[in-house]
Amino acid sequence: MINEKRKKKISKFLSLVLRHKPEAAGVFLNENGWIDVDKLIKGSKANGRIFTKAELEEVVETNDKKRFSFNEDKTQIRANQGHSLDIELGLEEQIPPKFLYHGTAERNLNLILKSGLQKMKRHHVHLSADIETARNVGTRYGKPVIFKIDTEKMIAEGFKFFVSANGVWLVDEVPPKFLETL
């Protein structure tokens, strides 16, 4: 078992490599975001980041946000969502709960009320099924503000929702008219 500090350090590096910058480990992701575990470990080591397969497995299994997944035989790994890279996750459209939530910092409130929630450099806007998760996300960036999103109205206007392997709801954007601050 690895200590929390090391686990967090490995997790942050994995987020960087598997979501944004695979070259930080000297590797390439396939079109679906997967990388061979042995190549990841070897490439990471060559770039000064040393961890074992057992440590990698522990990080994936214990990550509170379930950011990463292995394939069935644990020979490949990928991030579940949050990519800034052009990755096809193979997600199928899903019907979300009537309301979803988004947490952000209070300093973003006026901009979001004006332009809505935008995916920015990521593939999708990230939404949660519960207020507490949204609050936790918002708290990471400062004093939190929680938005409630009426998904039924969005679906009626043609918006499509997806859910990642770790339960994060995804949509291309949320225009201001669908947002309510809590």
HUJOCOR-V337060 format. One record per residue. N is the residue number from 1. SS is DSSP state (h for helix, s for strand, l for the rest). PSI is psi in whole degrees, 0 to 359 (none if undefined). Layout:
n | ss | psi
N | SS | PSI
N | SS | PSI
This chain:
n | ss | psi
1 | l | 132
2 | l | 155
3 | l | 161
4 | h | 322
5 | h | 314
6 | h | 319
7 | h | 316
8 | h | 321
9 | h | 317
10 | h | 317
11 | h | 316
12 | h | 320
13 | h | 318
14 | h | 318
15 | h | 316
16 | h | 309
17 | h | 313
18 | h | 346
19 | h | 330
20 | h | 320
21 | l | 74
22 | h | 335
23 | h | 342
24 | h | 339
25 | h | 9
26 | l | 34
27 | l | 170
28 | l | 138
29 | l | 149
30 | l | 179
31 | l | 342
32 | l | 9
33 | l | 6
34 | l | 149
35 | s | 143
36 | s | 129
37 | h | 315
38 | h | 321
39 | h | 321
40 | h | 313
41 | h | 315
42 | h | 314
43 | h | 321
44 | h | 317
45 | h | 317
46 | h | 339
47 | l | 21
48 | l | 10
49 | l | 102
50 | l | 126
51 | l | 156
52 | l | 169
53 | h | 321
54 | h | 319
55 | h | 318
56 | h | 315
57 | h | 319
58 | h | 319
59 | h | 315
60 | h | 314
61 | h | 329
62 | h | 359
63 | l | 120
64 | l | 335
65 | l | 0
66 | l | 50
67 | l | 338
68 | s | 155
69 | s | 147
70 | s | 158
71 | l | 180
72 | l | 319
73 | l | 12
74 | l | 31
75 | l | 346
76 | s | 155
77 | s | 152
78 | s | 165
79 | s | 145
80 | l | 330
81 | l | 179
82 | l | 15
83 | l | 143
84 | l | 355
85 | l | 161
86 | l | 95
87 | l | 138
88 | l | 105
89 | l | 352
90 | l | 32
91 | l | 142
92 | l | 146
93 | l | 138
94 | s | 156
95 | l | 117
96 | l | 172
97 | l | 163
98 | l | 323
99 | s | 141
100 | s | 169
101 | s | 152
102 | s | 129
103 | s | 139
104 | s | 179
105 | s | 147
106 | h | 327
107 | h | 343
108 | h | 354
109 | h | 305
110 | h | 319
111 | h | 317
112 | h | 319
113 | h | 332
114 | h | 315
115 | h | 358
116 | l | 185
117 | s | 124
118 | s | 149
119 | l | 345
120 | l | 240
121 | l | 2
122 | l | 174
123 | l | 327
124 | l | 164
125 | s | 138
126 | s | 129
127 | s | 155
128 | s | 158
129 | l | 350
130 | l | 154
131 | h | 320
132 | h | 317
133 | h | 315
134 | h | 318
135 | h | 317
136 | h | 319
137 | h | 313
138 | h | 324
139 | h | 332
140 | l | 337
141 | l | 4
142 | l | 205
143 | l | 123
144 | s | 148
145 | s | 135
146 | s | 131
147 | s | 138
148 | s | 130
149 | s | 126
150 | s | 97
151 | h | 330
152 | h | 317
153 | h | 321
154 | h | 315
155 | h | 320
156 | h | 334
157 | l | 10
158 | l | 5
159 | l | 145
160 | l | 138
161 | s | 149
162 | s | 160
163 | s | 133
164 | l | 171
165 | l | 337
166 | l | 16
167 | l | 11
168 | l | 129
169 | s | 141
170 | s | 140
171 | s | 155
172 | l | 322
173 | s | 166
174 | s | 102
175 | l | 155
176 | h | 326
177 | h | 346
178 | h | 3
179 | s | 139
180 | s | 129
181 | s | 141
182 | l | none
